[in-house]
């Protein structure tokens, strides 16, 4: 009888080890997969604020205007960019896919800033690590486009940036033409902005 109990215990132990190995990737598996996840996925960033009107933010409708202060201390409104094509991006410093996207965004901006194309990269400051972390990130990545700070989280919620990065392509008339969840590269940004007026 003791042999049967011992045999059952060994079998259960073996099954639990197999189960843990199947359902929990080892640290090395996580590290090798992280590069792919960084560029292919987005991460949860904000929660819906009760009472927020999300129905206004849709493809084919005018992008709701807002006013925020940039990291450089300048007040900007989305309507300030009307007449230009805009990529409105929502991001945070702790977001791996955002880190993967930012060099592409900066390169795209450098190539297109004189062609009536703007990038407005709204930092979700209310869920980020603090101003000094944001400043360090901007310096590290050499970002030269406007970085408005969403300190209360209301703009990110209004624009449904519940996972990040989230971007909106807005035409020169201020109309949303596309919503993109996840990171973009320069080619995708170029294709999306070339296809609109």
N, CA, C and O of each residue as an XYZ file, in Angstrom:
788
protein
N       0.818     -1.192      0.000
C       0.000      0.000      0.000
C       0.866      1.261      0.000
O       0.570      2.226     -0.706
N       1.958      1.245      0.812
C       2.860      2.392      0.840
C       3.517      2.609     -0.511
O       3.778      3.744     -0.908
N       3.791      1.482     -1.240
C       4.392      1.606     -2.574
C       3.417      2.287     -3.530
O       3.834      3.097     -4.358
N       2.117      1.971     -3.430
C       1.112      2.606     -4.297
C       1.015      4.101     -4.017
O       0.944      4.908     -4.944
N       1.011      4.465     -2.735
C       0.936      5.885     -2.373
C       2.180      6.615     -2.860
O       2.089      7.723     -3.388
N       3.339      5.994     -2.682
C       4.590      6.593     -3.149
C       4.585      6.740     -4.668
O       5.024      7.765     -5.188
N       4.097      5.734     -5.383
C       4.027      5.790     -6.850
C       3.099      6.908     -7.306
O       3.422      7.647     -8.235
N       1.947      7.031     -6.654
C       0.993      8.088     -7.015
C       1.597      9.464     -6.739
O       1.437     10.386     -7.539
N       2.288      9.603     -5.607
C       2.918     10.882     -5.269
C       3.971     11.263     -6.297
O       4.061     12.426     -6.692
N       4.769     10.292     -6.733
C       5.810     10.564     -7.742
C       5.170     10.973     -9.063
O       5.640     11.900     -9.723
N       4.104     10.286     -9.449
C       3.417     10.618    -10.704
C       2.828     12.032    -10.633
O       2.953     12.807    -11.581
N       2.188     12.363     -9.507
C       1.622     13.708     -9.346
C       2.702     14.787     -9.370
O       2.515     15.851     -9.961
N       3.827     14.504     -8.725
C       4.938     15.451     -8.736
C       5.459     15.653    -10.154
O       5.709     16.784    -10.573
N       5.622     14.560    -10.891
C       6.103     14.645    -12.273
C       5.125     15.433    -13.144
O       5.539     16.260    -13.956
N       3.828     15.174    -12.971
C       2.824     15.898    -13.754
C       2.822     17.389    -13.424
O       2.667     18.226    -14.312
N       2.994     17.715    -12.147
C       3.012     19.132    -11.774
C       4.236     19.837    -12.348
O       4.143     20.996    -12.750
N       5.382     19.157    -12.395
C       6.585     19.748    -12.996
C       6.364     19.987    -14.483
O       6.717     21.046    -15.002
N       5.784     19.011    -15.171
C       5.491     19.162    -16.601
C       4.517     20.320    -16.810
O       4.708     21.138    -17.710
N       3.482     20.390    -15.988
C       2.484     21.452    -16.103
C       3.125     22.829    -15.944
O       2.855     23.732    -16.736
N       3.961     22.994    -14.938
C       4.623     24.277    -14.703
C       5.517     24.640    -15.878
O       5.526     25.793    -16.307
N       6.267     23.682    -16.407
C       7.161     23.965    -17.531
C       6.400     24.296    -18.800
O       6.872     25.094    -19.609
N       5.238     23.703    -18.990
C       4.451     23.981    -20.184
C       3.778     25.348    -20.090
O       3.747     26.090    -21.071
N       3.249     25.682    -18.938
C       2.469     26.904    -18.801
C       3.280     28.119    -18.394
O       2.810     29.240    -18.587
N       4.457     27.958    -17.848
C       5.302     29.095    -17.488
C       6.605     29.013    -18.261
O       7.414     28.122    -18.001
N       6.833     29.931    -19.217
C       8.079     29.883    -19.966
C       9.270     30.161    -19.058
O       9.178     30.925    -18.097
N      10.369     29.533    -19.379
C      11.581     29.759    -18.598
C      12.089     31.166    -18.874
O      11.719     31.756    -19.889
N      12.930     31.723    -17.998
C      13.442     33.086    -18.221
C      14.128     33.232    -19.565
O      14.017     34.285    -20.193
N      14.836     32.205    -20.030
C      15.511     32.337    -21.320
C      14.508     32.377    -22.455
O      14.726     33.083    -23.439
N      13.393     31.625    -22.344
C      12.365     31.691    -23.372
C      11.728     33.069    -23.394
O      11.454     33.611    -24.464
N      11.493     33.637    -22.224
C      10.915     34.975    -22.166
C      11.837     35.983    -22.832
O      11.378     36.850    -23.576
N      13.140     35.875    -22.571
C      14.087     36.829    -23.150
C      14.138     36.712    -24.660
O      14.196     37.729    -25.351
N      14.117     35.494    -25.193
C      14.209     35.344    -26.637
C      12.925     35.762    -27.323
O      12.955     36.184    -28.479
N      11.785     35.655    -26.630
C      10.527     36.051    -27.236
C      10.253     37.536    -27.066
O       9.414     38.087    -27.778
N      10.944     38.201    -26.136
C      10.610     39.588    -25.826
C      10.837     40.515    -27.010
O      10.080     41.468    -27.190
N      11.855     40.262    -27.817
C      12.110     41.118    -28.967
C      10.934     41.083    -29.923
O      10.505     42.126    -30.417
N      10.402     39.887    -30.192
C       9.255     39.782    -31.075
C       8.037     40.461    -30.468
O       7.315     41.172    -31.167
N       7.802     40.253    -29.185
C       6.644     40.858    -28.541
C       6.773     42.370    -28.537
O       5.773     43.071    -28.693
N       7.990     42.893    -28.363
C       8.189     44.338    -28.295
C       7.678     45.032    -29.548
O       7.127     46.129    -29.462
N       7.849     44.418    -30.701
C       7.465     45.076    -31.936
C       6.113     44.624    -32.456
O       5.582     45.248    -33.375
N       5.535     43.568    -31.906
C       4.290     43.050    -32.442
C       3.085     43.325    -31.571
O       1.955     43.255    -32.056
N       3.282     43.632    -30.317
C       2.156     43.753    -29.411
C       2.073     45.150    -28.837
O       2.982     45.968    -28.977
N       0.959     45.389    -28.192
C       0.793     46.614    -27.433
C       0.496     46.223    -25.995
O       0.220     45.058    -25.707
N       0.552     47.187    -25.100
C       0.350     46.890    -23.686
C      -0.797     47.729    -23.131
O      -1.093     48.811    -23.637
N      -1.434     47.212    -22.086
C      -2.535     47.931    -21.459
C      -1.998     49.163    -20.748
O      -1.014     49.089    -20.011
N      -2.650     50.289    -20.974
C      -2.138     51.541    -20.423
C      -3.124     52.267    -19.525
O      -2.750     52.720    -18.444
N      -4.358     52.385    -19.945
C      -5.314     53.188    -19.192
C      -6.608     52.423    -19.025
O      -6.842     51.405    -19.676
N      -7.434     52.931    -18.146
C      -8.759     52.365    -17.968
C      -9.782     53.407    -18.382
O      -9.527     54.610    -18.330
N     -10.940     52.921    -18.793
C     -12.016     53.814    -19.185
C     -12.475     54.643    -17.990
O     -12.747     54.100    -16.919
N     -12.559     55.947    -18.175
C     -13.080     56.818    -17.126
C     -14.597     56.860    -17.284
O     -15.091     57.226    -18.351
N     -15.347     56.493    -16.244
C     -16.806     56.490    -16.358
C     -17.325     57.850    -16.818
O     -16.879     58.896    -16.347
N     -18.269     57.810    -17.744
C     -18.878     59.039    -18.239
C     -18.148     59.666    -19.413
O     -18.640     60.636    -19.990
N     -16.976     59.132    -19.785
C     -16.242     59.693    -20.921
C     -16.992     59.379    -22.212
O     -17.465     58.258    -22.399
N     -17.101     60.368    -23.104
C     -17.792     60.164    -24.373
C     -16.795     59.649    -25.402
O     -16.008     60.407    -25.968
N     -16.850     58.344    -25.627
C     -15.918     57.724    -26.563
C     -16.481     57.679    -27.977
O     -15.760     57.344    -28.917
N     -17.754     58.011    -28.141
C     -18.395     57.879    -29.448
C     -17.879     58.896    -30.456
O     -17.990     58.672    -31.662
N     -17.316     60.009    -29.991
C     -16.823     61.052    -30.897
C     -15.586     60.621    -31.670
O     -15.340     61.126    -32.765
N     -14.811     59.705    -31.126
C     -13.526     59.351    -31.719
C     -13.710     58.127    -32.616
O     -13.634     56.984    -32.168
N     -13.954     58.407    -33.899
C     -14.190     57.337    -34.866
C     -13.608     57.729    -36.214
O     -13.500     58.909    -36.547
N     -13.236     56.710    -36.980
C     -12.773     56.966    -38.343
C     -13.890     57.645    -39.128
O     -15.060     57.276    -39.018
N     -13.513     58.634    -39.914
C     -14.481     59.362    -40.721
C     -15.094     60.560    -40.020
O     -15.853     61.313    -40.630
N     -14.774     60.749    -38.735
C     -15.288     61.898    -37.978
C     -14.133     62.838    -37.637
O     -12.979     62.413    -37.580
N     -14.446     64.122    -37.409
C     -13.389     65.049    -36.989
C     -12.769     64.605    -35.663
O     -13.469     64.151    -34.757
N     -11.462     64.742    -35.566
C     -10.762     64.408    -34.320
C     -11.118     65.452    -33.271
O     -10.950     66.646    -33.515
N     -11.609     65.025    -32.102
C     -11.940     65.997    -31.055
C     -10.709     66.814    -30.658
O      -9.621     66.274    -30.456
N     -10.908     68.109    -30.553
C      -9.807     68.998    -30.190
C      -9.485     68.855    -28.705
O     -10.338     68.477    -27.902
N      -8.261     69.159    -28.365
C      -7.834     69.181    -26.964
C      -6.676     70.149    -26.839
O      -6.051     70.519    -27.833
N      -6.397     70.552    -25.625
C      -5.237     71.402    -25.342
C      -4.431     70.764    -24.222
O      -4.973     70.421    -23.171
N      -3.138     70.607    -24.452
C      -2.213     70.073    -23.451
C      -0.939     70.906    -23.464
O      -0.678     71.647    -24.412
N      -0.161     70.778    -22.418
C       1.146     71.425    -22.354
C       2.201     70.400    -22.733
O       2.177     69.267    -22.253
N       3.132     70.802    -23.599
C       4.184     69.888    -24.033
C       5.267     69.774    -22.964
O       5.303     70.545    -22.005
N       6.134     68.809    -23.150
C       7.272     68.619    -22.256
C       8.139     69.880    -22.218
O       8.762     70.185    -21.202
N       8.170     70.609    -23.342
C       8.948     71.850    -23.427
C       8.222     73.042    -22.801
O       8.774     74.141    -22.758
N       6.988     72.841    -22.311
C       6.257     73.908    -21.642
C       5.355     74.737    -22.536
O       4.820     75.756    -22.099
N       5.177     74.316    -23.783
C       4.348     75.057    -24.738
C       2.927     74.480    -24.738
O       2.755     73.262    -24.776
N       1.912     75.347    -24.695
C       0.526     74.884    -24.804
C       0.216     74.636    -26.276
O       0.465     75.490    -27.127
N      -0.328     73.463    -26.562
C      -0.701     73.138    -27.942
C      -2.115     72.577    -27.967
O      -2.561     71.902    -27.038
N      -2.808     72.882    -29.070
C      -4.119     72.296    -29.341
C      -3.964     71.409    -30.568
O      -3.134     71.678    -31.437
N      -4.757     70.362    -30.635
C      -4.724     69.525    -31.832
C      -5.104     70.354    -33.055
O      -4.561     70.150    -34.140
N      -6.028     71.280    -32.882
C      -6.471     72.121    -34.002
C      -5.359     73.031    -34.530
O      -5.474     73.554    -35.639
N      -4.286     73.232    -33.760
C      -3.138     74.015    -34.235
C      -2.502     73.379    -35.472
O      -1.855     74.062    -36.265
N      -2.691     72.080    -35.626
C      -2.047     71.344    -36.715
C      -2.962     71.190    -37.929
O      -2.573     70.561    -38.914
N      -4.171     71.754    -37.874
C      -5.091     71.623    -39.005
C      -4.439     72.221    -40.246
O      -3.758     73.244    -40.174
N      -4.657     71.575    -41.371
C      -3.993     71.955    -42.611
C      -2.808     71.052    -42.899
O      -2.237     71.089    -43.988
N      -2.438     70.233    -41.908
C      -1.361     69.255    -42.067
C      -1.900     67.859    -41.778
O      -2.899     67.699    -41.076
N      -1.233     66.865    -42.323
C      -1.529     65.481    -41.957
C      -0.868     65.221    -40.605
O       0.266     65.640    -40.371
N      -1.576     64.536    -39.727
C      -1.078     64.333    -38.365
C      -1.122     62.857    -37.996
O      -2.111     62.166    -38.240
N      -0.028     62.390    -37.403
C      -0.053     61.109    -36.707
C      -0.119     61.460    -35.225
O       0.833     61.988    -34.650
N      -1.266     61.155    -34.622
C      -1.485     61.395    -33.197
C      -1.205     60.081    -32.478
O      -1.924     59.097    -32.651
N      -0.150     60.082    -31.668
C       0.335     58.854    -31.036
C       0.196     58.960    -29.520
O       0.428     60.020    -28.940
N      -0.184     57.848    -28.885
C      -0.260     57.768    -27.424
C       0.733     56.718    -26.955
O       0.760     55.604    -27.477
N       1.564     57.081    -25.951
C       2.672     56.216    -25.549
C       3.065     56.469    -24.094
O       2.580     57.402    -23.455
N       3.960     55.610    -23.586
C       4.553     55.782    -22.250
C       5.979     55.237    -22.277
O       6.314     54.400    -23.115
N       6.809     55.711    -21.362
C       8.231     55.326    -21.356
C       8.448     53.862    -21.006
O       9.443     53.273    -21.429
N       7.538     53.258    -20.241
C       7.710     51.875    -19.777
C       7.194     50.845    -20.780
O       7.275     49.644    -20.525
N       6.680     51.288    -21.889
C       6.027     50.418    -22.877
C       7.043     49.917    -23.907
O       7.512     50.707    -24.725
N       7.399     48.612    -23.890
C       8.382     48.091    -24.851
C       8.016     48.328    -26.319
O       8.895     48.711    -27.091
N       6.751     48.119    -26.750
C       6.441     48.401    -28.155
C       6.584     49.884    -28.508
O       6.905     50.228    -29.645
N       6.343     50.763    -27.522
C       6.536     52.202    -27.765
C       8.016     52.496    -27.993
O       8.376     53.292    -28.861
N       8.868     51.844    -27.204
C      10.318     52.017    -27.368
C      10.761     51.547    -28.746
O      11.624     52.166    -29.369
N      10.176     50.459    -29.220
C      10.524     49.941    -30.548
C      10.052     50.884    -31.651
O      10.701     51.003    -32.691
N       8.919     51.554    -31.422
C       8.327     52.414    -32.443
C       8.996     53.782    -32.553
O       9.074     54.341    -33.648
N       9.476     54.326    -31.448
C       9.948     55.715    -31.433
C      11.080     56.028    -32.419
O      11.037     57.086    -33.047
N      12.086     55.170    -32.588
C      13.105     55.498    -33.602
C      12.512     55.616    -35.010
O      12.931     56.472    -35.790
N      11.542     54.761    -35.334
C      10.869     54.843    -36.639
C      10.092     56.153    -36.753
O      10.087     56.797    -37.802
N       9.440     56.533    -35.664
C       8.648     57.758    -35.665
C       9.552     58.982    -35.855
O       9.219     59.894    -36.612
N      10.692     58.994    -35.165
C      11.622     60.116    -35.295
C      12.184     60.186    -36.712
O      12.257     61.268    -37.294
N      12.579     59.051    -37.269
C      13.097     59.031    -38.646
C      12.047     59.515    -39.638
O      12.346     60.300    -40.538
N      10.807     59.038    -39.466
C       9.721     59.460    -40.349
C       9.500     60.969    -40.231
O       9.316     61.656    -41.236
N       9.519     61.472    -39.010
C       9.324     62.904    -38.783
C      10.420     63.721    -39.468
O      10.130     64.714    -40.135
N      11.669     63.307    -39.304
C      12.789     64.033    -39.924
C      12.644     64.079    -41.442
O      12.959     65.093    -42.066
N      12.176     62.997    -42.032
C      12.031     62.934    -43.488
C      10.820     63.706    -43.997
O      10.783     64.080    -45.169
N       9.829     63.952    -43.143
C       8.559     64.500    -43.623
C       8.113     65.804    -42.981
O       7.056     66.324    -43.338
N       8.881     66.348    -42.051
C       8.416     67.541    -41.328
C       8.243     68.757    -42.231
O       7.489     69.669    -41.892
N       8.919     68.791    -43.363
C       8.770     69.905    -44.300
C       7.734     69.616    -45.382
O       7.614     70.368    -46.349
N       6.987     68.523    -45.217
C       5.994     68.116    -46.219
C       4.578     68.163    -45.650
O       3.726     67.371    -46.052
N       4.322     69.069    -44.731
C       3.005     69.213    -44.104
C       2.531     67.937    -43.422
O       1.355     67.580    -43.496
N       3.456     67.257    -42.761
C       3.131     66.082    -41.948
C       3.677     66.332    -40.545
O       4.838     66.710    -40.387
N       2.850     66.123    -39.534
C       3.261     66.335    -38.144
C       3.057     65.068    -37.324
O       2.177     64.255    -37.607
N       3.882     64.926    -36.316
C       3.686     63.887    -35.308
C       3.404     64.592    -33.989
O       4.149     65.476    -33.567
N       2.321     64.186    -33.352
C       1.962     64.684    -32.027
C       1.929     63.450    -31.132
O       0.988     62.658    -31.186
N       2.959     63.295    -30.313
C       3.130     62.082    -29.500
C       2.737     62.376    -28.055
O       3.552     62.847    -27.262
N       1.482     62.092    -27.725
C       0.947     62.386    -26.393
C       1.447     61.340    -25.400
O       1.166     60.149    -25.532
N       2.196     61.815    -24.405
C       2.651     60.917    -23.344
C       1.527     60.752    -22.327
O       0.943     61.734    -21.867
N       1.232     59.508    -21.983
C       0.204     59.219    -20.976
C       0.817     59.401    -19.591
O       1.052     58.439    -18.860
N       1.067     60.653    -19.257
C       1.791     61.027    -18.047
C       1.120     60.507    -16.783
O       1.797     60.199    -15.802
N      -0.195     60.408    -16.801
C      -0.922     59.957    -15.606
C      -0.590     58.511    -15.240
O      -0.793     58.106    -14.095
N      -0.084     57.727    -16.195
C       0.293     56.333    -15.911
C       1.779     56.087    -16.161
O       2.230     54.942    -16.164
N       2.541     57.170    -16.371
C       3.975     57.008    -16.625
C       4.760     57.165    -15.323
O       4.175     57.315    -14.250
N       6.084     57.130    -15.429
C       6.957     57.068    -14.251
C       7.396     58.427    -13.718
O       8.133     58.484    -12.734
N       6.970     59.504    -14.331
C       7.360     60.827    -13.851
C       8.065     61.644    -14.918
O       8.585     61.102    -15.893
N       8.075     62.946    -14.720
C       8.614     63.881    -15.709
C      10.087     63.617    -16.033
O      10.477     63.670    -17.200
N      10.906     63.335    -15.022
C      12.337     63.126    -15.294
C      12.549     61.884    -16.159
O      13.450     61.859    -16.998
N      11.730     60.864    -15.959
C      11.817     59.651    -16.791
C      11.434     59.970    -18.240
O      12.060     59.479    -19.179
N      10.407     60.793    -18.405
C       9.964     61.183    -19.750
C      11.050     62.014    -20.433
O      11.363     61.791    -21.603
N      11.621     62.969    -19.703
C      12.697     63.797    -20.265
C      13.888     62.938    -20.679
O      14.467     63.150    -21.744
N      14.256     61.966    -19.839
C      15.360     61.065    -20.165
C      15.076     60.243    -21.409
O      15.963     60.038    -22.238
N      13.844     59.774    -21.541
C      13.429     58.986    -22.708
C      13.535     59.823    -23.979
O      14.086     59.374    -24.985
N      13.002     61.044    -23.924
C      13.019     61.936    -25.092
C      14.456     62.242    -25.504
O      14.769     62.274    -26.694
N      15.323     62.464    -24.528
C      16.737     62.735    -24.819
C      17.417     61.498    -25.399
O      18.146     61.593    -26.386
N      17.180     60.336    -24.783
C      17.809     59.091    -25.248
C      17.441     58.773    -26.695
O      18.288     58.327    -27.469
N      16.177     59.002    -27.060
C      15.713     58.672    -28.410
C      15.840     59.851    -29.377
O      15.536     59.716    -30.562
N      16.284     60.996    -28.881
C      16.484     62.161    -29.747
C      15.207     62.654    -30.396
O      15.213     63.035    -31.567
N      14.107     62.652    -29.650
C      12.811     63.022    -30.215
C      12.703     64.538    -30.342
O      12.962     65.272    -29.389
N      12.318     64.996    -31.530
C      12.244     66.433    -31.782
C      10.828     66.914    -32.097
O      10.617     68.113    -32.277
N       9.865     66.011    -32.166
C       8.477     66.418    -32.399
C       7.821     66.749    -31.059
O       8.384     66.479    -29.999
N       6.619     67.341    -31.118
C       5.928     67.768    -29.900
C       5.521     66.573    -29.039
O       5.024     65.566    -29.545
N       5.743     66.703    -27.722
C       5.372     65.680    -26.739
C       4.406     66.323    -25.732
O       4.834     66.762    -24.665
N       3.103     66.380    -26.062
C       2.142     66.878    -25.075
C       2.000     65.882    -23.919
O       2.104     64.671    -24.116
N       1.762     66.404    -22.718
C       1.660     65.567    -21.523
C       0.200     65.459    -21.081
O      -0.432     66.459    -20.744
N      -0.318     64.249    -21.087
C      -1.691     63.985    -20.631
C      -1.627     63.630    -19.149
O      -1.663     62.459    -18.772
N      -1.533     64.662    -18.324
C      -1.299     64.458    -16.891
C      -2.522     63.935    -16.142
O      -2.379     63.306    -15.094
N      -3.699     64.183    -16.657
C      -4.919     63.708    -15.987
C      -5.456     62.416    -16.601
O      -6.325     61.771    -16.014
N      -4.957     62.037    -17.758
C      -5.417     60.815    -18.413
C      -6.708     60.972    -19.197
O      -7.233     59.993    -19.728
N      -7.226     62.190    -19.277
C      -8.519     62.384    -19.934
C      -8.441     62.275    -21.457
O      -9.372     61.778    -22.092
N      -7.338     62.735    -22.044
C      -7.222     62.695    -23.506
C      -6.976     61.256    -23.965
O      -7.569     60.805    -24.945
N      -6.109     60.545    -23.260
C      -5.881     59.136    -23.582
C      -7.157     58.326    -23.497
O      -7.399     57.446    -24.323
N      -7.976     58.623    -22.497
C      -9.256     57.921    -22.355
C     -10.208     58.315    -23.472
O     -10.851     57.456    -24.074
N     -10.302     59.613    -23.752
C     -11.190     60.072    -24.818
C     -10.824     59.423    -26.152
O     -11.699     59.062    -26.938
N      -9.526     59.281    -26.394
C      -9.057     58.691    -27.647
C      -8.880     57.170    -27.555
O      -8.260     56.557    -28.424
N      -9.422     56.580    -26.511
C      -9.463     55.122    -26.356
C      -8.077     54.482    -26.441
O      -7.906     53.422    -27.044
N      -7.099     55.136    -25.832
C      -5.732     54.600    -25.806
C      -5.594     53.668    -24.605
O      -4.786     53.898    -23.705
N      -6.404     52.610    -24.615
C      -6.404     51.667    -23.500
C      -5.254     50.676    -23.614
O      -4.830     50.092    -22.617
N      -4.751     50.488    -24.826
C      -3.512     49.743    -25.049
C      -2.598     50.659    -25.850
O      -3.064     51.458    -26.663
N      -1.297     50.538    -25.617
C      -0.365     51.432    -26.309
C       0.772     50.639    -26.939
O       1.106     49.547    -26.480
N       1.357     51.191    -27.983
C       0.996     52.464    -28.594
C      -0.330     52.383    -29.350
O      -0.671     51.358    -29.940
N      -1.051     53.476    -29.314
C      -2.242     53.667    -30.142
C      -2.004     54.942    -30.935
O      -1.575     55.955    -30.384
N      -2.286     54.884    -32.230
C      -2.090     56.056    -33.089
C      -3.329     56.303    -33.933
O      -4.070     55.381    -34.275
N      -3.530     57.563    -34.255
C      -4.592     57.975    -35.174
C      -3.942     58.737    -36.315
O      -3.069     59.577    -36.099
N      -4.375     58.436    -37.530
C      -3.943     59.206    -38.689
C      -5.074     60.184    -38.983
O      -6.229     59.795    -39.154
N      -4.711     61.464    -39.038
C      -5.694     62.537    -39.196
C      -5.333     63.323    -40.454
O      -4.186     63.733    -40.631
N      -6.324     63.530    -41.327
C      -6.027     64.239    -42.577
C      -5.942     65.748    -42.346
O      -6.153     66.233    -41.235
N      -5.632     66.473    -43.408
C      -5.396     67.915    -43.280
C      -6.661     68.695    -42.930
O      -6.582     69.863    -42.551
N      -7.819     68.062    -43.052
C      -9.078     68.683    -42.644
C      -9.441     68.354    -41.197
O     -10.490     68.775    -40.710
N      -8.583     67.606    -40.512
C      -8.839     67.265    -39.118
C      -9.719     66.048    -38.919
O     -10.252     65.838    -37.829
N      -9.880     65.236    -39.970
C     -10.739     64.048    -39.901
C      -9.884     62.803    -39.664
O      -8.843     62.622    -40.295
N     -10.337     61.956    -38.751
C      -9.630     60.702    -38.462
C      -9.822     59.751    -39.638
O     -10.953     59.454    -40.024
N      -8.723     59.280    -40.202
C      -8.814     58.335    -41.319
C      -8.495     56.906    -40.898
O      -8.922     55.953    -41.550
N      -7.751     56.759    -39.814
C      -7.390     55.407    -39.375
C      -6.939     55.406    -37.920
O      -6.339     56.365    -37.433
N      -7.247     54.289    -37.232
C      -6.742     54.041    -35.880
C      -5.851     52.811    -35.953
O      -6.228     51.794    -36.535
N      -4.671     52.908    -35.362
C      -3.718     51.796    -35.355
C      -3.368     51.476    -33.915
O      -2.948     52.353    -33.160
N      -3.543     50.214    -33.536
C      -3.129     49.762    -32.211
C      -1.883     48.919    -32.402
O      -1.895     47.941    -33.149
N      -0.812     49.297    -31.730
C       0.463     48.606    -31.879
C       1.466     49.488    -32.594
O       1.106     50.530    -33.141
N       2.729     49.070    -32.591
C       3.784     49.900    -33.172
C       3.747     49.938    -34.690
O       3.327     48.983    -35.344
N       4.192     51.057    -35.234
C       4.317     51.226    -36.682
C       5.785     51.431    -37.028
O       6.583     51.847    -36.189
N       6.126     51.134    -38.275
C       7.459     51.477    -38.760
C       7.324     52.613    -39.779
O       6.216     53.044    -40.101
N       8.462     53.088    -40.276
C       8.448     54.232    -41.189
C       7.644     53.964    -42.454
O       6.923     54.841    -42.929
N       7.762     52.760    -42.999
C       7.038     52.436    -44.230
C       5.532     52.508    -44.024
O       4.805     53.030    -44.869
N       5.072     51.984    -42.901
C       3.637     52.022    -42.613
C       3.161     53.462    -42.448
O       2.103     53.834    -42.956
N       3.948     54.274    -41.733
C       3.587     55.683    -41.557
C       3.524     56.391    -42.907
O       2.616     57.182    -43.162
N       4.489     56.101    -43.761
C       4.518     56.726    -45.088
C       3.301     56.313    -45.902
O       2.660     57.158    -46.528
N       2.976     55.032    -45.902
C       1.815     54.549    -46.658
C       0.523     55.179    -46.156
O      -0.324     55.590    -46.950
N       0.374     55.255    -44.838
C      -0.860     55.795    -44.261
C      -1.026     57.283    -44.545
O      -2.145     57.746    -44.769
N       0.063     58.035    -44.538
C      -0.055     59.476    -44.776
C      -0.126     59.810    -46.269
O      -0.711     60.827    -46.643
N       0.460     58.969    -47.124
C       0.372     59.207    -48.572
C      -1.039     58.980    -49.088
O      -1.454     59.592    -50.072
N      -1.774     58.100    -48.422
C      -3.100     57.729    -48.914
C      -4.187     58.733    -48.535
O      -5.355     58.524    -48.863
N      -3.822     59.826    -47.846
C      -4.824     60.824    -47.454
C      -4.434     62.199    -47.970
O      -3.295     62.429    -48.375
N      -5.403     63.109    -47.947
C      -5.129     64.477    -48.411
C      -4.532     65.330    -47.322
O      -4.242     66.505    -47.546
